[in-house]
Amino acid sequence: MSDQLAYRLESVAVRHGSRVVLDMPEFDVAAGEILCLVGPPGAGKSTLLRLLAGLDSPTRGVVWLRGERFGEAAPVALKRTVSLVFQRPLLLTGTVRSNVEYGLRIRGDEERAARAVAMLERVHLAHLADRPATAVSGGEAQLVALARALAFGPDVLLLDEPTNNLDPARVALVEEVVLADHKARSTTVVWATHNHFQARRAGERIALLLEGKVVEAAPAAEFFDSPRDARTAAFVQGKMVY
C-alpha cells in the first residue's frame, strides 16, 4: 500500500440482511486530501464513514488504514487517530468543556483544559464552556461535537453531514474551522454531504455514491465542470438521481 494513501478498500461489501448497502471493489482516500462524498439519502455515505472509522466491519473484503489492515476490527492505536462527527451529535453528560476535553483526557493531555477552551473559542462557544451539555441547542451541540473531534488533533476527520440542520452562519463557521484545520495540519478529511454547493466549496476530490457504489470520483473541477457519467451530470444540475 502506498504511503500516500490514508485508506484503501479492497473488495469491500457491507450487507444488512440480504441487502448490499456498500459495494466497493476498490476505493482509495489519499493522505491529506479533502474528499467529499455526495449522493442522495441511502446512497451509502454514512455506511462508508462508519467503516472508515472502524465502528462497523465489512461483510467481505479488507480496509487498510495507513498501511495497517483491518477487517473485523480496527487496531485501537489507529482508531484513536480518527474522529467521526455524526449528523446528530452525541454529547456526553457533564459540561460543554468536559465534552471537548474528552479525547484529550483519555490521551493523558495535561493541557486539556486550555486546549478545550481554545477549541471552543474557534467555534464561538467559549461562553458556554461551563453549561451542561444537555442544555445547549441543536446547532450548538453540533459545534461542540466538532470541537471535541478536532481538539486532540486527529490525523483523519470524518464528517457525516454535520451542517445538515444548521443555519447559514453556522454552516459557514463549520466549513471555515474544518478548512483551517486541514490547511494547518494536512488532515485527511472525508466529508459526506448531500449539498453539492458545499462539496464544490470544500472538496478537493468528489465521489458520487448511488446504491452503495461509486459512480464517479474525480478532482472537484473535473467532477463539476465536465462529469463523465450522465448520473453525475444530473446530480450537478440539481436533479434527483437513483
N, C-alpha and C positions, 0 to 999 in steps of 0.2 A: 504493500500500500504506500502511495506517495506521501512524503512528509508534508506536502502542500494541501492535503485533504484533512478536513476535520472529521467528516463522516464518509463512509462508503456502505451502501446497501447492496447485497448480492443475493439474488433470487429470493427476495423477501415477499412474503404474503402474510396478511392478517385476516383470519376468519372469525366471524361472530356466528356461531352455528353453521348453517350451510352457506351463509352469505360471505363473499370475499369483499372486505371493506378496504383492503390495500393490496395492490399487486405491482411490485416494483422489481423487475428482473435485474436492473442496475440503476443506481442513483447515487450521485456524489454531492457533497457540500464542501466547497473549498474553504480552507482555513482563512479566517479574516474577512470573508465576504458577508454582504447582507443579501440574503436570498429571501424573496417574498413568495409565499405560496398563495396563489389565488384560485378562486373557483367557488361555485355555489355551495350552500349548506349541504352537508352529506357527501362532499367530494372526497373526504379522507384526510383533510388538513390536520384536524385535531388528532386523529389516529397516528399520523406520521409524527407529529410533535411528541406525543406520549412515548412513541417508540424511541425517538432520538433522546428523550430524557431518561430512558431506562425504566419508565414506570410500567410499561407493557412489554411483552415479549412477542417476537414474531411467531406465527404458527409454523412458518417454514422460512429458512434462509438465515443469513448472518448479517449483523450490523457491526461495522468497525468504527470505533471512536479513537481518533488519533493513533491508529495502528494497533489498538487493542481490540480483540474480537470478543463480542458478547452475543449470546443467543438467548438463553432462558433468563439470564440476569446480567446487568452491567456491573463491572467491578466498582466497589464502593469508592475507591480513591478517584475514579474517573467521574462518577456521578456527582461527587462533591464539587466539581469544577463546572457544573452545568446548572443553569437556573431556568425554570419554566414559569411564565406568568400566564395564568388562566384567564379566560374570558370573564368568568365570575370569580372574583378574588376570594381566597380562603384565608382569612386572618385568624391569628391565634388569640386566645384570651390574654388579657393584660393591656398595656398601653400601646399607643401607636409607636412610641420609641422602642419598646421591648420587641415589637414585631420586626422592626427594621434591624435590631441588634441580633436577631435570632441566628442567622447564618454566621455572623461574626463570633457569637458566643460559643457555638459548637466547634469553632475552629480555634478557640482559645485566644482571640484577639484582645489584648489588654487595652486597646484604644477604641473599643467598640462604641462606647457612649459618644465620643467625639465624632467618630465616623458616621454613626447613625444620625446625629443632628445635622452634620454636613450634607448627608444624603437627603434628609427631609427638607433642607433649605433648597436643594436643587429642584425638588418637586413642589416648592412653595407651600410646604405643610409644617414648617418648624413650629408654628404657633399651636399646633395640635399635638406636640410630642407627648404630653402627659395626659391626653384624653384617652379614655377607654376605647380600644379599637372597635368595640361593638357600637359605639356612639357616633361614628363618622358616617357620612353619606356614601352612597354607592360610588360616586365619582372619586371621592376622597379615598375610599378603600382601594380603588384600582391604583391610584398613585402610591399609596402605602405599599401595595404589593410589588409595584415596580421598584420602589426604593429598596425594599427588602431583597429583591432579586439582584440588584446591582451593587448593594453595599459591600459585599465581600470580594467584588472584582472577578466575576466568573469568566472563564475562557469562552464559554458558549452561552448565549442568551436566546431562549426560545420564547416566542410571543404568540399566544393563541387569541387573536383578535382582541387585544387589550383595550382598544379605543371604541369598541362597538357601541357602547352605551354612554359615551362621553360627549359633552358639549364641544363645540369647535375650538374654544380656547384651550381646553384640556387635551384635546386631540393634538393640537399644535405643540403643547408642552411635552407630551409623551414622545412625539417624534423628535423634538429638539433634544431631550435628555438622552434618548437612545442613540441618536446620531452623534452627539457629542462624545458619549462614552465609547462608541465604535471608533471614532476618529482618534481619541486619546490612547486607546488600548488595543486597537485592532481586534476587537471582539468579533467572534463569529456570531452572526445574528441570523436566525431563521424565523421569519415573521409571517404568520398566517393572517390574511385579510381578505374580506370579500370586496373591498373598496379598491378598484384599480387606480383611482387617483392617488390614494395613499401609496400603493405599490410603486407607481411612477415616481413619486416624490422620494421614497425611502430606498427602494430596491436597486441594487447593482445588477442582480440577475433575478429573473422572474420564472416561476414554474406554474403552469396551469394544470390543476388536477380535476379530473372528472371520473366519477365512479371508481375512485381508488387508483387511478392510473395517471401517469404524467403524459399529458397530451403534447406539451411543448415546453421546453426550458431554454432560455436564451438570455443574453445580455438585455438590460432593460430597453435600451433604444431600439434594438432589433425586434424585441417582443412586441413593443407598442407600435412601432412605425412600419415594420414590414414582417408581420407574422406569416409563418409558413403554413399553418393549419387553419382551415376555414372556421373551426370552432374557436380558435384563439382570436381570429379577426372579429367574430361575433361578440365575444366577451369584451374585447377592447372597445367595440362600438356600443356597449351597454345593453346588449341583447341577452336574453336568457339562453343558456346553453346547457345541454344534457349529455 
